[in-house]
Amino acid sequence: MHRLELTKPDGRRLTLYGRQPLDAGLRAPSPFAEPLNAAPHLRWHPLRGEWVTYAAYRQGRTFLPPPEYNPLAPTVSADNPTEVPAGAWDIAVFDNRFPSLGLPPGGGEPPPALAVPTAPAAGQCEVVVFTQDPQGALGRLPLDHLELLLQVWGERTERLGARPDIRYVLPFENRGAEVGVTLHHPHGQIYAYPVVPPVPARMAQVAAEHHAAHGRGPLEMLVESERAGGERVVYAGPHAIAFVPPCARYPYEVWITTLRPVPGFAQLEPAERADLARALKTVLLKYDGLWQRPFPYLMAWYQAPTDGAAHPGMQLHAEIWPPYRTRDRLKYLAGTELAAGFYAMDALPEDKARELQLVEVTP
């Protein structure tokens, strides 16, 4: 992995990554000349016992621009700079111009005298541009390009997680307007949180309790069971596996993980990273092959918190949630899911796994 670190005219950081050496003469462009002075803040939800972040200035972020104004495409004219330069790089990571987390130089104070506790929204939000090709897709990238992405996620996790104000690092991708994408260029994001968010915090708690009772994490034992049965497996490799979980909350939901339980990207061995890339590519190609068109999804990669504590049983894995219920209807969260957190499924995981298994792909 080759890396080049740059600073944008508005002060934001840009890091370029490549499979080959990078040109040290590249310069970081920006559509913005001045830094964003607004700062997000947190407010405490007293009934749920969790923080909510507020960043009202995000209403002004770029929203589905025409192709000629794609801010994630390489800059072709100095008069119309984008977020990334032209040049021989594979992946770009830069500070989000409209972050939900992160403090400007000098800090940012939340509104005073509210009825609930408040706090500055420390943290970091980064944009990860997967490829220079605006018509590309994560699932169509070469395997060594996906391996590089897994390395990048690992390095970003280590760098962000080493900060004393960061407790959790979450890489994710939203694909398709159906899940709220505002830019169609293939990209994802990394959120680095000042606290361990509710979902991974609960995962860590369950994993620790399971490990204390059984000596292994819950995902490790589930992987063993899925490999033995095979009914829901959509990829089985020497080091990685992808399967529709028996507890799927969405139709076509797939989990991807390694056979050896590792806590995060940074702990992957080269062979594991290569097989994990193949598993990811296989699943994404199967999605598109099933529908014969780009398949919308939200993909989140869970790993152990970076809060300095031990987290036995926590295992790196992706959970991918496509919104489709049937071939012509979308699955949206409704009353029981949003109000109670109790998911209701009208499709069996085994049936959806069988549909994905029948899609033949060459990763």
C-alpha positions in Angstrom: 0.0 0.0 0.0 1.3 3.4 -1.0 0.1 6.6 0.7 0.3 10.4 0.0 -0.9 12.9 2.7 -2.0 16.3 1.5 -3.8 19.4 2.9 -6.7 21.1 1.1 -6.9 24.9 0.6 -9.7 25.0 3.2 -7.5 23.1 5.8 -9.1 19.7 5.4 -6.9 16.6 5.1 -6.7 14.4 2.0 -4.9 11.0 1.9 -4.4 9.2 -1.4 -3.8 5.5 -1.5 -2.5 3.4 -4.4 -1.4 -0.1 -5.3 1.6 1.6 -7.1 3.8 4.5 -5.9 2.1 7.9 -6.0 3.3 11.1 -7.6 4.6 13.3 -4.7 3.8 16.3 -6.9 0.1 15.9 -6.6 -1.8 18.8 -4.9 -5.0 18.6 -3.0 -7.9 20.6 -4.5 -11.1 21.7 -2.9 -14.4 23.2 -4.1 -14.2 25.5 -1.1 -11.6 28.1 -0.3 -12.6 28.9 3.3 -12.9 26.4 6.2 -16.4 25.5 7.5 -16.7 27.3 10.9 -19.9 25.6 12.0 -19.6 22.8 14.6 -22.0 20.0 15.4 -23.1 19.3 19.0 -24.6 16.5 21.1 -27.8 16.4 23.1 -28.7 13.7 25.6 -31.9 11.6 25.0 -33.1 11.1 28.6 -35.6 8.3 27.8 -33.2 6.2 25.6 -30.1 7.0 27.5 -28.1 7.9 24.4 -26.6 10.9 22.5 -28.1 12.5 19.4 -25.8 14.7 17.2 -27.0 17.9 15.6 -25.4 19.5 12.5 -28.0 21.8 10.9 -25.6 23.1 8.4 -25.7 19.7 6.6 -28.9 21.0 5.0 -26.6 22.8 2.6 -24.5 19.8 1.5 -24.2 18.7 -2.1 -27.3 16.8 -3.2 -27.5 14.6 -6.4 -25.5 17.0 -8.6 -25.4 16.5 -12.4 -22.5 14.5 -13.7 -20.5 17.6 -14.8 -20.5 18.8 -11.2 -19.5 15.6 -9.5 -17.4 16.6 -6.5 -15.9 13.2 -6.1 -14.5 12.9 -9.7 -10.9 13.9 -10.4 -10.4 17.6 -11.0 -10.0 18.4 -14.7 -9.9 22.2 -14.5 -8.4 24.5 -11.9 -11.4 26.8 -12.4 -13.8 24.0 -11.3 -11.9 22.1 -8.5 -13.4 18.9 -7.0 -12.5 17.1 -3.8 -9.8 14.9 -5.4 -6.9 15.6 -7.9 -6.2 13.9 -11.2 -3.4 11.4 -11.0 -2.6 7.7 -10.6 -4.3 6.9 -7.3 -6.8 4.2 -6.4 -8.6 5.4 -3.2 -8.9 8.8 -1.6 -9.9 9.6 1.9 -10.7 13.2 3.0 -12.3 15.1 5.8 -16.1 15.5 5.2 -16.9 19.1 4.5 -20.3 18.7 6.2 -19.5 16.5 9.2 -22.0 15.2 11.8 -19.0 14.8 14.2 -15.9 16.9 14.6 -14.8 20.2 16.1 -13.4 23.1 14.1 -10.1 24.7 15.2 -10.7 26.3 18.6 -13.5 23.9 19.4 -17.3 24.5 19.3 -19.7 25.0 22.2 -23.2 23.6 22.2 -26.2 25.8 22.8 -26.5 26.8 26.5 -29.4 26.3 28.9 -31.2 23.4 27.2 -33.6 21.1 29.1 -31.2 18.1 28.5 -27.4 17.8 28.8 -25.3 18.8 25.8 -21.7 18.3 24.7 -19.4 19.2 21.9 -19.7 16.6 19.1 -16.1 15.5 19.1 -15.1 12.9 16.6 -14.3 12.7 12.9 -16.2 12.1 9.7 -14.3 11.0 6.6 -15.3 10.4 3.0 -13.7 7.4 1.2 -13.7 7.6 -2.6 -13.5 3.9 -3.8 -12.5 4.6 -7.3 -11.9 7.4 -9.8 -14.6 6.0 -12.1 -17.9 7.7 -11.5 -19.7 4.8 -13.3 -18.0 2.1 -11.3 -19.2 0.1 -8.3 -17.6 -1.5 -5.3 -18.5 -4.9 -6.4 -16.9 -4.4 -9.9 -13.5 -3.4 -8.6 -10.6 -5.8 -9.0 -9.8 -8.0 -6.1 -6.5 -6.3 -5.3 -8.3 -3.0 -5.3 -10.7 -4.3 -2.7 -7.8 -5.7 -0.7 -6.3 -2.2 -0.7 -9.7 -0.8 0.6 -9.6 -3.3 3.5 -6.1 -2.1 4.3 -7.2 1.5 4.1 -10.1 0.8 6.5 -7.6 -0.8 8.8 -5.2 2.1 8.7 -7.9 4.7 9.2 -9.2 2.7 12.2 -5.8 2.6 13.7 -5.1 6.3 13.2 -8.5 7.5 14.3 -8.7 5.0 17.1 -5.4 6.2 18.5 -6.9 9.6 19.3 -8.0 9.9 23.0 -11.3 11.4 22.0 -12.3 8.5 19.7 -14.0 5.4 21.1 -15.4 3.7 18.0 -14.7 3.7 14.2 -17.4 2.6 11.8 -16.8 2.3 8.0 -20.0 2.1 6.0 -21.4 2.5 2.5 -24.9 3.7 1.4 -25.6 2.6 -2.2 -28.6 3.9 -4.2 -31.1 6.6 -3.8 -33.4 4.2 -2.0 -31.2 4.3 1.1 -30.6 8.1 0.9 -27.4 8.5 -1.2 -26.7 12.1 -2.1 -23.8 11.4 -4.5 -23.8 8.5 -6.9 -20.0 8.3 -7.3 -18.8 5.1 -5.6 -17.9 6.1 -2.1 -18.3 5.3 1.5 -17.8 7.1 4.8 -16.0 6.5 8.1 -17.5 7.8 11.3 -15.2 8.0 14.4 -17.3 8.5 17.5 -16.5 10.1 20.9 -18.5 7.3 22.5 -19.3 3.7 21.6 -22.7 4.0 19.8 -25.7 2.0 21.1 -25.6 -0.8 18.5 -21.9 -1.7 18.8 -22.0 -1.1 22.5 -24.8 -3.7 22.8 -22.8 -6.1 20.5 -19.8 -5.7 22.8 -21.8 -6.4 25.9 -23.4 -9.5 24.3 -20.1 -10.7 23.0 -18.4 -10.4 26.4 -21.2 -12.2 28.2 -21.1 -15.0 25.5 -17.4 -15.3 25.7 -17.5 -15.5 29.5 -20.0 -18.3 29.3 -18.6 -20.3 26.3 -15.0 -19.3 25.9 -15.8 -18.0 22.4 -17.7 -15.1 20.8 -21.3 -15.5 19.5 -20.3 -14.8 15.8 -17.5 -17.4 15.9 -19.9 -20.0 17.0 -22.5 -18.9 14.5 -20.0 -19.2 11.7 -19.1 -22.7 12.8 -22.8 -23.7 12.6 -23.4 -22.0 9.2 -20.4 -23.7 7.7 -21.6 -27.1 9.0 -25.1 -26.7 7.6 -24.5 -24.6 4.5 -28.1 -23.8 3.9 -27.7 -20.1 4.1 -24.0 -19.8 2.9 -23.4 -17.7 -0.2 -19.6 -17.7 -0.1 -17.3 -20.2 1.6 -13.5 -19.7 1.2 -10.4 -20.8 3.1 -10.4 -17.8 5.4 -13.8 -16.0 5.0 -17.5 -16.7 4.7 -20.6 -14.9 3.7 -24.1 -16.0 4.7 -27.7 -14.9 5.2 -28.0 -15.0 9.0 -30.8 -17.2 10.4 -31.9 -14.1 12.3 -32.0 -11.8 9.3 -34.1 -8.7 9.8 -34.1 -7.7 6.1 -34.7 -9.8 3.0 -31.3 -10.6 1.3 -29.4 -9.5 4.4 -25.9 -10.9 4.3 -23.1 -11.0 6.9 -19.4 -11.3 5.8 -16.6 -12.2 8.2 -13.4 -14.2 8.6 -13.2 -17.8 9.9 -10.6 -16.8 12.5 -12.1 -14.3 14.9 -10.2 -11.0 14.6 -11.3 -7.8 16.3 -10.7 -5.4 13.5 -9.3 -4.7 10.0 -5.8 -4.0 11.4 -5.5 -7.5 12.7 -6.2 -9.2 9.3 -3.5 -11.5 7.9 -2.8 -11.0 4.1 -4.5 -14.2 3.2 -7.5 -13.3 5.3 -7.7 -9.9 3.7 -7.6 -11.4 0.2 -10.3 -14.0 1.0 -12.5 -11.3 2.7 -12.2 -9.2 -0.5 -13.3 -12.2 -2.6 -16.3 -12.8 -0.2 -17.3 -9.1 -0.4 -17.1 -9.0 -4.2 -19.0 -12.3 -4.6 -21.9 -11.0 -2.5 -22.1 -7.6 -4.3 -22.0 -9.3 -7.7 -24.7 -11.7 -6.6 -26.9 -8.8 -5.5 -26.6 -7.1 -8.9 -27.0 -10.4 -10.8 -30.2 -11.2 -8.9 -31.9 -8.0 -10.0 -30.0 -7.4 -13.2 -29.6 -3.8 -12.1 -27.7 -1.9 -9.4 -28.8 -3.3 -6.1 -29.3 -0.7 -3.3 -28.0 -1.5 0.2 -26.5 -0.2 3.4 -23.3 -1.9 4.4 -21.7 -1.4 7.9 -18.5 -3.0 9.1 -18.4 -3.7 12.8 -15.2 -4.1 14.8 -14.1 -3.8 18.4 -14.2 -0.4 20.1 -11.0 1.6 20.3 -11.7 2.8 23.9 -8.7 0.9 25.4 -10.8 -1.7 27.1 -10.7 -5.5 26.4 -13.6 -6.7 24.2 -13.6 -10.5 24.2 -15.8 -12.1 21.6 -16.1 -9.0 19.3 -15.4 -10.0 15.7 -14.9 -8.0 12.6 -17.8 -8.4 10.2 -20.0 -6.7 7.7 -23.7 -6.6 7.8 -25.4 -5.6 4.5 -29.1 -4.6 4.5 -30.8 -4.2 1.1 -34.2 -2.5 1.4 -36.0 -4.8 -1.0 -38.8 -7.0 0.2 -40.0 -8.5 -3.1 -39.1 -7.7 -6.7 -41.3 -4.7 -6.7 -41.7 -3.4 -3.2 -39.4 -1.8 -0.7 -38.9 -2.8 2.9 -39.1 0.3 5.1 -38.9 0.4 8.8 -42.5 0.8 10.2 -44.2 1.0 13.6 -42.9 -2.2 15.2 -39.3 -1.6 14.1 -39.1 2.1 14.8 -41.3 2.3 17.9 -40.4 -0.9 19.6 -37.1 -2.0 18.0 -38.9 -5.3 17.3 -38.3 -6.4 13.7 -41.0 -8.2 11.7 -39.9 -10.2 8.6 -42.3 -11.5 5.9 -39.6 -13.5 4.1 -37.6 -16.5 5.4 -33.8 -16.1 5.4 -33.5 -19.6 3.9 -35.5 -18.7 0.9 -33.6 -15.5 0.2 -30.3 -17.3 0.7 -31.4 -19.9 -1.9 -32.1 -17.1 -4.4 -28.6 -15.7 -3.9 -26.9 -19.1 -4.1 -28.4 -19.6 -7.6 -26.8 -16.5 -9.0 -23.5 -17.5 -10.6 -20.7 -15.0 -10.5 -17.0 -14.9 -11.2 -15.3 -12.7 -8.5 
